[in-house]
Amino acid sequence: MLKPYFIEQKDAPKPLRIQVKRRVRFEEVDALGIVWHGRYASYFEDARSALGENFGIGYLDLYRNGIVAPIKKLHMDYHRTLRFPEEFSIEGILHWSDAARINHEFIIRDSKGSVITTGYSVQVMLDKENNLYMVSPTFYQDFCRRWKAGELK
């Protein structure tokens, strides 16, 4: 069992999830044929982008609503390696937060289901002048209301 990165909050809705399938490309490996450790951040980004687009809170959705959401924290735990040309999946999990932040967890698995890498990212919300939102903006509050009401699948 993997230790969770985010503590489940009382009365919070279940996390939102998405899975992205990929294959290791030749350009992503080092001379040993192993995926270079720096590539895992882009794998996380694949899941983060897909999750946002699926639930209507992608980068462009946020931007159109005056929100910029830079990464504040990025963490990875490497358990095993991926090699060229393995197939793998990236599970993106959005965790509830009452704060004006976006908490994603990631699990990368090989084609057999073995855990390769886990990690998380925390994004803060800024307005277009780079002022930090202390309370979630209206657009994101509406998203959270729909999430809590069970309207997002």
N, C-alpha and C positions, 0 to 999 in steps of 0.2 A: 504494500500500500504506500502510495506517495504521500508525503506530508504536505498538507495544503499551504499555499503561500499567503492566502488571505483568510482571516477568521470570518466564519459565517455569522452575519448579524441577525439578531432576533427579528422576526417579522419581515425579513428581506425575501424578495422573490427568488426563485431558483435561478442559478446562473444561466446565461444564454450561451449556446455552443454552436460551433461550426467546425467542419472538418474539410481540409484542403489536401488533395492528393498531388504528389509531385514525384519526379524522378531526378536523381542527382545528375547534373550536367557535368561534362568534362571540365568546363571552365571553373567549376566550384571546388575542385580538388587540388591538393598539393602534389608534390613529386612522388609521394608514397601512395597516391590514389585515394587518400582520405579527405573528406570534406574539411576545408580549412575552417578553424573555429569562428572566424569573423563572419562566415556565411550564415550562421544560425540566426543572427539578428534579422537578416532579410527573409529567412523562413518564417520567423515570428511575424514579420510585417505582412507576409502573404496571408496569414490567418487573420491578423488584426484588420487588414483592409477588407477581406471577404466578409468578416463578421459585421463590420460597420456598414458595408454596402447592403448586406442582407437585411439589416434591421433599421436602415434609414438614418444611421449616424456616421456615415463615412466621412472622410476628410472634406470632400466637397460639400456635403450636407451641412457640416459644421460651419465651414467657411461662408457659405451662402447665408447663414444665420449669425454672422459676425463673431464666430468662435474660431480660435486657433488653438490646437491641442498638442503642444510639443511633449516629447518624452521627458519626464523628470527623472525617472529611474528605470534602469534595465538590468535584469539579473538573469544569469544562466547557470544551470548545473549540467555538466556533461557526464553522462553515464556510460555511453558506448559510442562507437564511431559509425558514420555512414561512409559508404564507398561508391565510386562510380561503377556501374550505372543503376544503383539500387533504387527501388521504388520505396516511398515513405509517405506518411501522412503527418499533417500538422493540425492538432486540435487547438482551436482558439476558444477560450472561455472568458466571458465577460462577467465579472463579479460586481454585485451591488455595492454602492457606496453612497452614504448620505452627504458626503463632501462633494465639492466641485472638482472631481477628479474621475478618471476612467481607469479601472483596474482590470488588466488582462492577464490571464494565465495561459501558458502554452505547454503542450505535450507533443513531442515529436516521437513517432513510433516507426519502426521498420515494417516491412510487408508481413512479418510474422507476428506483429503486435508488441514486440519488445520495446521498452522505453529507451530512447536514445538520448534525448535531451529534454530538460524541463526548464521552465523559467517564467518570468513575469515582467510586465511593464506597468508603469504608472504614468498617466498623462495628466497634466494640469490644464485648466481652461483659461485662456487669455482672450481679451477683446482684440480687435485689429490694431490697437495702439500698444499692444503688449502689456496691458494692465491685467493683473491676476483677478479672476472672479473669486470672490469669497463665498458666494452662494451660486449654485448652478444657474446658468441663464435659462430663460423661459423655454427655449427650444428643447434643451436637455431635460428640464423639469417635465415637459409634456411627454417626452420619450419615457422617462422614469415612471410617470403615472400610468402609461399604457403597459409598461413592463409589469408593474405591480398588479395591475388589473388582469393580467394574464392574456392580454391581447396580442402579445408577440410570440410567435412560434418559430 
